Amino acid sequence: MNINLDPSRDDLPLMANTSHILVKHYVLDLDVNFESQIIEGTIVLFFDSGNKFRKKSSSTEETCRPESNEACKFRMLEPCHISVTNTRTFSSKMGYNDFAICGKGEKDTSGKDGNHDNWKLASEISSSKYCCDTGNHGSEDFLLVLDCCDLSVLKVEEVDVAAVPGIEKFTRSPKLTVVSELRNQIVRELVTLPADRWREQLDCYARCSQAPGCGELLFDTDTWSLQIRKTGAQTAPDFPHAIRILYRTKPQGRSVTWTSDQSGRPCVYTMGSPINNRALFPCQEPPVAMSTWQATVRAAASFVVLMSGENSAKPTQLQEGYSSWHYYVTMPMPASTLTIAVGSWTEMKPETYSSNDLAAERRSFSPSEADFRCVGVCGHVEYPCRFQNASAATQEIIPHRVFAPVCLKHTCQETLLRLIPPCLSAAHSVLGTHPFSRLDVLIVPANFPSLGMASPHIVFLSQSTLTGRSHLCGTRLCHEIAHSWFGLAIGARDWTEEWLSEGFATHLEDVFWAKAQQLAPSEAQEQQELRAVLRWRRLQDEVRNSPEEMQVLRPNKEKTGHVSDSGSSLIKHGLNPEKVFMQVHYLKGYFLLRFLARKLGDDTYFSFLRKFVHTFHGQLILSQDFLQMLLENIPEEKRLELSVESIFRDWLESSGIPQPLQTERQAGAECVLVRQVGVEVAKWNRMNRRPRKRKRKEKEVLEKLLPDQLVLLLEHLLEQKTLNPRTLRSLERTYHLPQQDAEVRHRWCELIVKHKYTKAYKNVERFLQEDQAMGVYLYGELMVSEDARQQQLARSCFELTKEQMDRCSAQVVAEMLF
């Protein structure tokens, strides 16, 4: 790939001033309108400034610098005349105990050219040190900065939490006479309630979110942020600790995808990348801003609302053909992990229950019923933690549901439903307690740009995982389940260290899948070695075809985890559309963990991993946190000069293939499954060289191959200069290639394109339309061939799919075609 890196375009700014004030809880109250393709409503944010945010003297604050004057132009909005569909009607019918949430929004970026240097933006506008004089006779006010993009913000107001009946129990000092101080004290008490009062806390958040407003706040938006201030509130502790934002999303907003499902029904879902949730609601994006949330989402009664939440929500029927869904989360998580999907999904249920399934159902429980007894000291902030629950520790299979368009019902029942219990059980056997109490799995529309995505309590899977045998579906499901521990329960403090999530999930998917299949140790080792060979080939290809700068797993080096004084930061290459399709952080992270596991031995390594999970769940980490703890658990004789510094140097801070890996990959030739493929490749090469007429008795006897072996076979055949149509036809028939899983079919399509096998072009057309998560590379192959028919095939397929295609994918493909 020929990529020109431009930091002002490619780096993603995280603007929120989290060093001064933190959101502790979000309450969303949203309406989903498919006709306008808008989500609108309110969001109430509850803050904690804490003592650590207090400034010693106002003299330490700075006035606005000339270059950030744009942040000083605040406005009060005129009364809103935009239709807010049924929101107030529905909200008025909810009692305080319904955990309702208020919120609507959209951000106006018109008139902003957006051509700022991102670091300048993050370090100047986002810092709350730069307080603005808006004609208030030189007074300096605290500036709240939230991450916000592609939203229309209509109104921002302080919430009068003191008006909520019974809330006075949260005032320690009844003699407080300043009303604003009283309100802030109520919120401070509310956000610090102990974990065993989580239900009371959620109820109070809901009632406070419905309290009346007590004064509009000044605000302004730019390309990446929403800036809010209250006249006279000069420090973070003085700023209102509960604010309500009325807003609307925009149809083109990059956090949500409006599309149709495989049955042609409208649906919408959140993507999670590249800009996370800032185009869904104003929030604090830096990962250190860990918060809880609750949400009420309304949609037409024909739709199902799925969301990151601890409860399996059921719809509440409202008047006028609408339903309301409520979800909540009590485990503090980065706002980027919140996920929502609204569509005409059908819940798939197994046709028959096994005794194990029924036992799992009987063992299920909700947090309210859980007996949280401390079974070990946790290092995270207080919340109702499953790791402190004896019942959760023994729960191998958490309650789970499967949703998909009705046209995929049979396929899901045949493949996906039966895979979830053994995959969950396998993960539990390796890592122990499931961090989340339940799991929804949704088959997302065809335009989803990945094979899967994990969020708290919900996993998105591509329809591409359902084709062929169960192998691809099982491995991908295991990968996403692994993210429950690595990526969600344990997050990266610096998002440039993606290997801490993707490397672990890639390494663990093989381990989980082997256990789910109940393979013998020798068979599991063979399959894992085969997959290592495939990943080695992919890594080599990735290194050859990507910029060196984007091959580094720790690009910020010694500055990793550092933020500006305000708490803002940048995600290196976070906006580069090519990055979505790169696998370097998956592959190099996987090989590093494989290398370390071999140093310790599997038993010692996985015993350590369980210890690591127990130590760091609910927290954010950097690479050194993992590596230091690991090295402390390696006997001195096994370290062989390993150190955090040497691992940084050899694996995380250099481009290309790490030197230790180049040496280690001399293995693979010993793998029986790999040798079998080599024998089959030789047979096909002989067949390809033979004359057309050949005696039947000399026909080659071909072995049956596993899906991964088929992938490797086709990759070897792709290295051949020519394959004649007769050989390609025989390949197709022998292995039933059009019916194989998407990984195999992708290689088959590459062979079709390389050798211009016109009789199978329909296979390529089908792949580009139905397997969009994997088809981008094929567009490039079709165009590079400089064959008029192939180029026309690429353009016609793009014309058919571009309106529904994922935005990043469409951008990359368009650059290839035009």
Secondary structure, DSSP 8 states (H G I E B T S, - for coil): ------HHHHSEEE---TTT-EEEEEEEEEEEETTTTEEEEEEEEEEE-TGGG--S-GGG-EE--GGGGGGG--B------S--TTHHHHHTT--GGG-----B-B---TT----S-HHHIIIIIS-TTEEB-SSSTT--B--EEEE--SEEEEEEEEE-GGGSTTGGGG-S-TT---HHHHHHHHHHHHHT--GGGHHHHHHHHHHHHTS-EEEE-EEEE-SSEEEEE-TT--SGGGS-SEEEEEEEE-TT-TTEEEEE-TTS-EEEEE---SSTTTTTS-B--STT-EEEEEEEEEEETT-EEEES-SS----EE-GGGEEEEEEEEEEEEEGGG--EEEE--EEE--SS--HHHHHHHHH---TTT--B--SS---S-SS--GGGBHHHHT-SS--EEEEE-GGGHHHIIIIIHHHHHHHHHHHHHHH-S-SSS-EEEEE--TT-SSSEEEETTEEEE-GGGGSSSSHHHHHHHHHHHHTTTBTTTEEESSTT-THHHHHHHHHHHHHHHHHHTT--HHHHHHHHHHHHHHHHHHHHHHHHTS-GGGG-S-TTGGGTT---TTS-EEETTTT-GGGGG--HHHHHHHHHHHHHHHHH-HHHHHHHHHHHHHHHTTEEE-HHHHHHHHHHTS-HHHHTT--HHHHIIIIIS-SSS-HHHHHHTTTTTT-HHHHHHHHHHHHHHHHHHS-S---GGG--------HHHHHHHHHHHHTSS---HHHHHHHHHHHTGGGS-HHHHHHHHHHHHHTT-GGGHHHHHHHHHH-TTT-HHHHHHHHHTT-HHHHHHHHHHHHHHTTTS-HHHHHHHHHHH-
